[in-house]
Amino acid sequence: MDSIAVYVHTPFCPSKCGYCDFNSYAMSGEIVERTTAATIREILQSPLRGIPAKTIFLGGGTPTFLSGEQLHRILDAIREVHPPAEGCEITSEANPGTVDIPKFSAMIAAGFNRISLGAQSFVDDDLIRLDRVHKAAEIDRAVTAAREAGFTNLNLDLMFALPGQSMQGWRRNLDKALSLEPDHLSLYCLTIEPNTAFYRQVQRGQLDLPEDDAQVDMYDRCVEQTAKLGFQQYEISNFAKPGHECQHNLCYWESEPYAGYGPGAVGAIPGAAFAALNGKHAEATRVRYTNLKHPERYCAAIEGGQLLAFESEALEPETLRLERIMLGIRLNQGVRIEALKTEGIELGEKSLRKVFELGWIEPYEERLKLTAAGRHFCSEVALELA
């Protein structure tokens, strides 16, 4: 393995958002430093030591809930274990309410070169409904601070189809995001996940969500408006100025191995490396694992020399091939037919005919790619092909 994508999960947030099903906790105090130290210890004992980092990504949760000094220590540990490859993209997610010029400057000094701001909306009423702790005005200040500190690769996360949102409201949100001149936009349709406050509100009929047709129109607006301003859509929900595609997420979509560190982090690494610490799946081509999620349990396991992965699965070649289709079809470039054949993937003639006739897929330079209409049915296409 020449290089690997590295992910570090920070589980802390100022508060728990109503739509969030990520591994995050509204905790503060001693547990934050304890978890930082435990995460560093996990990184330093990695069986993947010496494999260069192709990309590094700190996600959460809210990584910028940590101090600049804590972020610096985590990144130093990664660099010791996974020397960054040339041109390594080093990203941190950030909440606009937890950053300022000094913190951004400390992150630049530490080696971060890409920032991803969770804006979500530029309307204060939306942010309140989403249980976000920041205000719309703080997004502008965070973008200005990031630029002044030296970040030249900046992403904004924005959500549409929010409770009570109209097309007019979404247009204003999108136009405002574009006026800040980000290098990358991640534009997501709100998804109601089980075990969230929003899910319980939907079950009680308390959440007024846009109809499906309105959600489709909002998505189409994303595609049209970003293209006018020079953004290239390269994945279902992601749009970038040329040369600013998120290299870390591309590793996921192209089914490459990745290491995961921190509470609740997910990784997918060679079986031999996983077995070195966990004693099983040694013969597997790749193993996907999830670390203990709660910070207290995670720290106790690290400090007591116990196993961190509370669940794992050996990914057989057939599973990897199917995931290659299901993830790769999300990319605008699609999946290369010859590569699928080389990996032993035979696409059924009946399935291909069906998605072609529905107008969901088209050939493109010896690839299969979604059409504009097909992007609304990505999951259905992937399942049909797989």
C-alpha distance (Angstrom), angle and dihedral (degrees) to the residues before:
residue distance angle dihedral
M1 . . .
D2 3.80 . .
S3 3.82 96.4 .
I4 3.78 141.1 -15.2
A5 3.80 139.2 -147.2
V6 3.81 111.2 -114.1
Y7 3.80 123.7 -150.4
V8 3.82 125.8 -173.8
H9 3.80 119.4 -169.2
T10 3.80 120.9 -146.7
P11 3.81 107.7 -167.1
F12 3.80 100.2 -166.5
C13 3.81 127.7 102.3
P14 3.81 134.3 168.6
S15 3.85 86.6 -118.8
K16 3.81 140.1 -12.1
C17 3.81 112.4 -97.2
G18 3.80 117.7 -135.3
Y19 3.82 94.2 -122.1
C20 3.82 97.4 42.1
D21 3.80 122.0 113.4
F22 3.80 94.7 165.0
N23 3.78 121.2 117.3
S24 3.80 97.5 -90.6
Y25 3.79 136.4 136.9
A26 3.80 134.5 -166.5
M27 3.81 92.9 -129.8
S28 3.80 132.3 135.5
G29 3.77 141.2 168.7
E30 3.81 126.9 51.6
I31 3.81 94.9 -6.6
V32 3.82 90.8 67.8
E33 3.80 94.1 60.1
R34 3.81 91.4 38.9
T35 3.81 90.1 54.4
T36 3.80 91.9 45.6
A37 3.81 90.2 53.9
A38 3.81 91.7 45.8
T39 3.80 92.3 49.9
I40 3.80 90.8 50.9
R41 3.80 89.5 49.5
E42 3.82 90.8 51.4
I43 3.81 90.8 50.9
L44 3.81 92.9 48.5
Q45 3.81 92.9 52.8
S46 3.81 93.7 47.1
P47 3.82 116.4 139.8
L48 3.80 86.1 -142.7
R49 3.82 93.3 66.9
G50 3.77 112.5 146.8
I51 3.82 96.8 26.3
P52 3.83 106.5 120.7
A53 3.79 119.3 -118.3
K54 3.78 111.5 -113.3
T55 3.81 89.2 -172.5
I56 3.82 134.7 -4.2
F57 3.80 122.0 -150.7
L58 3.82 128.9 -179.8
G59 3.78 109.9 -162.0
G60 3.76 139.0 159.5
G61 2.83 148.9 79.6
T62 3.77 95.0 -11.1
P63 3.82 115.6 -41.3
T64 3.81 90.9 -169.9
F65 3.82 88.3 61.7
L66 3.82 81.0 81.2
S67 3.79 121.3 78.0
G68 3.78 120.5 -100.4
E69 3.81 88.0 -110.5
Q70 3.83 92.3 54.4
L71 3.80 91.7 48.4
H72 3.81 89.3 49.4
R73 3.83 91.9 52.7
I74 3.80 92.6 50.1
L75 3.78 92.0 49.6
D76 3.81 91.3 47.1
A77 3.82 89.6 54.4
I78 3.80 91.4 50.4
R79 3.79 91.0 49.7
E80 3.79 90.7 51.4
V81 3.80 93.2 52.0
H82 3.81 99.7 30.7
P83 3.82 109.5 29.6
P84 3.82 104.6 -149.7
A85 3.78 114.9 -107.4
E86 3.78 117.6 -125.6
G87 3.80 109.9 -70.9
C88 3.82 92.4 11.9
E89 3.80 111.7 -179.9
I90 3.83 108.8 -132.6
T91 3.81 112.6 -168.2
S92 3.77 135.5 -179.8
E93 3.77 125.9 -172.7
A94 3.81 114.4 -134.0
N95 3.78 139.5 -169.3
P96 3.83 110.9 -135.6
G97 3.80 89.4 -132.0
T98 3.82 94.4 57.2
V99 3.81 101.3 52.5
D100 3.78 140.8 73.6
I101 3.80 137.6 161.0
P102 3.85 94.7 -80.2
K103 3.81 92.2 52.3
F104 3.80 92.9 45.0
S105 3.80 90.1 47.3
A106 3.81 90.2 51.5
M107 3.79 89.5 50.7
I108 3.81 92.0 50.5
A109 3.81 89.3 49.3
A110 3.81 89.5 50.4
G111 3.80 91.5 54.5
F112 3.81 106.6 -97.2
N113 3.80 111.0 144.5
R114 3.82 103.4 174.6
I115 3.81 130.4 50.0
S116 3.80 127.5 -165.4
L117 3.81 114.4 -161.0
G118 3.80 118.5 -158.0
A119 3.81 97.1 -141.1
Q120 3.86 96.4 152.2
S121 3.83 93.1 172.6
F122 3.80 141.4 3.5
V123 3.82 92.2 -145.1
D124 3.80 115.9 91.8
D125 3.81 92.6 -149.0
D126 3.83 89.5 56.1
L127 3.79 91.4 49.2
I128 3.80 91.2 51.0
R129 3.82 91.1 50.6
L130 3.80 89.4 49.1
D131 3.83 90.8 49.9
R132 3.78 91.2 -121.9
V133 3.80 114.8 160.6
H134 3.81 96.4 -145.7
K135 3.78 130.1 78.3
A136 3.79 126.5 -132.1
A137 3.82 92.6 -107.5
E138 3.80 90.0 58.3
I139 3.81 90.8 62.8
D140 3.81 91.3 61.9
R141 3.80 90.8 47.0
A142 3.81 91.7 48.3
V143 3.81 92.6 51.3
T144 3.82 91.2 48.8
A145 3.81 91.3 47.0
A146 3.81 92.5 49.0
R147 3.79 91.9 51.0
E148 3.81 92.9 46.3
A149 3.80 90.3 50.0
G150 3.80 90.4 54.4
F151 3.81 108.6 -96.4
T152 3.80 108.5 148.8
N153 3.81 94.9 172.5
L154 3.80 111.2 61.1
N155 3.79 130.5 166.5
L156 3.79 128.9 -166.5
D157 3.81 121.3 -155.2
L158 3.79 112.9 -149.2
M159 3.82 130.8 174.8
F160 3.79 129.4 -151.4
A161 3.81 134.4 -168.6
L162 3.80 88.8 51.7
P163 3.82 120.9 167.9
G164 3.79 108.8 -71.0
Q165 3.82 93.3 0.1
S166 3.81 118.5 149.1
M167 3.78 127.9 -159.5
Q168 3.79 88.5 -107.6
G169 3.80 90.3 53.8
W170 3.80 91.8 48.9
R171 3.82 91.8 49.3
R172 3.80 90.6 53.8
N173 3.80 90.8 48.6
L174 3.79 93.2 49.7
D175 3.80 93.3 44.7
K176 3.80 90.4 51.2
A177 3.80 92.0 50.3
L178 3.80 91.3 50.0
S179 3.82 91.8 48.0
L180 3.83 88.4 63.0
E181 3.82 88.7 62.6
P182 3.81 100.3 -130.8
D183 3.79 119.0 -176.6
H184 3.79 92.6 -135.5
L185 3.80 137.0 21.7
S186 3.80 127.8 -159.4
L187 3.80 106.6 -164.5
Y188 3.78 114.2 -172.8
C189 3.77 133.1 -176.4
L190 3.81 109.0 -130.3
T191 3.80 108.2 -102.6
I192 3.77 120.3 -160.5
E193 3.79 106.8 -135.9
P194 3.82 126.6 -166.7
N195 3.82 116.8 -104.3
T196 3.80 93.3 33.7
A197 3.80 130.9 113.4
F198 3.82 89.7 -117.3
Y199 3.81 91.2 54.9
R200 3.79 90.7 54.6
Q201 3.80 90.5 48.3
V202 3.81 90.9 51.7
Q203 3.80 90.2 50.7
R204 3.81 88.8 54.1
G205 3.82 92.8 45.9
Q206 3.79 92.0 -115.1
L207 3.82 100.3 123.6
D208 3.80 120.3 81.1
L209 3.82 104.6 -153.0
P210 3.83 126.8 177.4
E211 3.81 116.8 -99.2
D212 3.82 119.2 -100.7
D213 3.83 93.0 -103.6
A214 3.81 90.3 53.1
Q215 3.81 90.3 50.7
V216 3.82 90.0 52.4
D217 3.81 90.4 50.5
M218 3.80 90.9 50.2
Y219 3.79 91.3 51.6
D220 3.80 92.0 48.4
R221 3.79 87.8 52.5
C222 3.83 88.8 56.7
V223 3.79 91.3 54.7
E224 3.81 95.6 45.5
Q225 3.80 98.8 43.0
T226 3.80 97.2 45.2
A227 3.81 92.0 48.5
K228 3.81 90.6 54.8
L229 3.81 89.7 58.5
G230 3.78 97.4 48.0
F231 3.79 101.0 -94.5
Q232 3.77 117.3 140.7
Q233 3.77 117.7 -144.7
Y234 3.79 105.7 -136.5
E235 3.83 100.2 164.6
I236 3.79 135.4 22.4
S237 3.82 94.5 -89.0
N238 3.80 103.2 15.7
F239 3.79 131.5 88.9
A240 3.80 127.2 178.9
K241 3.75 143.2 178.3
P242 3.84 107.7 -114.1
G243 3.81 110.2 -72.3
H244 3.82 94.9 15.9
E245 3.80 100.8 90.8
C246 3.81 111.1 136.9
Q247 3.79 102.7 -100.9
H248 3.81 93.2 -167.6
N249 3.79 94.7 56.5
L250 3.80 90.1 45.1
C251 3.81 86.8 61.8
Y252 3.80 88.5 59.3
W253 3.79 95.1 45.4
E254 3.80 91.1 48.1
S255 3.83 90.8 50.9
E256 3.80 96.1 -118.5
P257 3.84 122.0 157.2
Y258 3.80 118.5 -92.5
A259 3.79 135.8 -175.6
G260 3.81 120.0 -132.4
Y261 3.81 124.0 -157.8
G262 3.80 131.0 179.0
P263 3.83 135.7 39.9
G264 3.80 111.0 -30.4
A265 3.79 93.0 -0.9
V266 3.80 116.2 154.6
G267 3.79 122.1 -144.9
A268 3.78 136.9 176.8
I269 3.81 111.7 -156.5
P270 3.82 139.2 152.0
G271 3.80 113.8 -69.1
A272 3.81 93.6 -120.9
A273 3.81 91.5 57.2
F274 3.80 92.4 47.6
A275 3.81 91.7 48.2
A276 3.82 91.1 53.3
L277 3.82 89.0 72.8
N278 3.79 102.9 20.6
G279 3.80 104.5 35.5
K280 3.81 98.8 -131.8
H281 3.82 143.2 79.8
A282 3.80 90.6 38.2
E283 3.81 92.5 149.1
A284 3.80 96.0 47.2
T285 3.78 119.9 113.5
R286 3.79 88.8 -136.8
V287 3.80 136.1 -5.7
R288 3.77 125.6 -151.5
Y289 3.80 113.8 -153.3
T290 3.80 140.3 174.8
N291 3.80 122.7 -148.0
L292 3.80 122.9 -133.7
K293 3.78 104.9 -75.8
H294 3.79 110.7 -149.6
P295 3.82 111.6 78.6
E296 3.82 93.0 -134.1
R297 3.82 93.3 52.3
Y298 3.79 92.1 42.4
C299 3.81 92.5 51.8
A300 3.80 92.7 45.8
A301 3.81 90.5 52.6
I302 3.80 92.7 49.7
E303 3.79 93.0 46.0
G304 3.81 92.7 46.2
G305 3.79 96.0 45.6
Q306 3.81 92.2 -116.5
L307 3.80 129.4 146.4
L308 3.80 114.5 -79.1
A309 3.80 101.9 -163.4
F310 3.79 107.7 85.8
E311 3.80 91.4 -179.4
S312 3.79 135.1 19.8
E313 3.77 140.2 165.0
A314 3.76 132.9 -162.2
L315 3.79 108.3 -123.6
E316 3.78 107.1 -140.7
P317 3.81 119.3 -151.3
E318 3.81 90.5 -103.1
T319 3.80 91.4 54.3
L320 3.79 91.4 48.7
R321 3.79 90.7 50.4
L322 3.79 92.5 51.6
E323 3.79 91.7 47.8
R324 3.78 89.1 50.6
I325 3.81 88.0 61.3
M326 3.79 97.1 41.4
L327 3.80 94.3 49.0
G328 3.79 98.8 33.2
I329 3.79 94.5 53.6
R330 3.82 88.1 63.6
L331 3.81 89.4 68.4
N332 3.79 118.1 89.6
Q333 3.79 89.5 -130.0
G334 3.80 89.0 56.8
V335 3.80 124.3 -156.5
R336 3.78 125.4 -45.9
I337 3.81 110.9 -117.0
E338 3.80 94.8 -149.0
A339 3.81 91.6 51.8
L340 3.79 89.9 53.3
K341 3.79 91.0 51.3
T342 3.82 91.0 48.3
E343 3.80 88.9 54.8
G344 3.79 91.1 50.2
I345 3.80 96.3 -104.9
E346 3.78 112.5 146.6
L347 3.78 113.9 -169.4
G348 3.78 111.9 -146.0
E349 3.79 114.8 -114.8
K350 3.80 91.5 -138.6
S351 3.82 92.3 52.5
L352 3.80 92.7 46.9
R353 3.79 91.8 49.4
K354 3.79 90.9 50.3
V355 3.82 96.6 53.2
F356 3.82 91.5 41.8
E357 3.79 91.6 52.2
L358 3.79 91.3 48.2
G359 3.81 88.1 54.5
W360 3.80 92.7 -122.3
I361 3.80 98.9 120.7
E362 3.80 138.5 31.7
P363 3.80 138.2 -177.0
Y364 3.79 116.1 -102.2
E365 3.82 124.4 178.1
E366 3.81 93.1 -31.7
R367 3.77 90.8 -43.0
L368 3.78 136.7 104.5
K369 3.79 113.4 -126.9
L370 3.76 137.3 171.0
T371 3.79 119.0 -101.2
A372 3.80 120.4 -132.9
A373 3.82 88.2 -95.6
G374 3.80 91.5 44.6
R375 3.82 92.2 60.1
H376 3.79 87.6 73.1
F377 3.81 89.3 57.6
C378 3.80 101.6 39.4
S379 3.81 95.2 134.0
E380 3.81 92.4 48.9
V381 3.81 91.5 49.8
A382 3.80 92.8 47.8
L383 3.79 92.8 49.4
E384 3.79 91.9 47.3
L385 3.81 93.0 50.6
A386 3.79 93.5 42.4
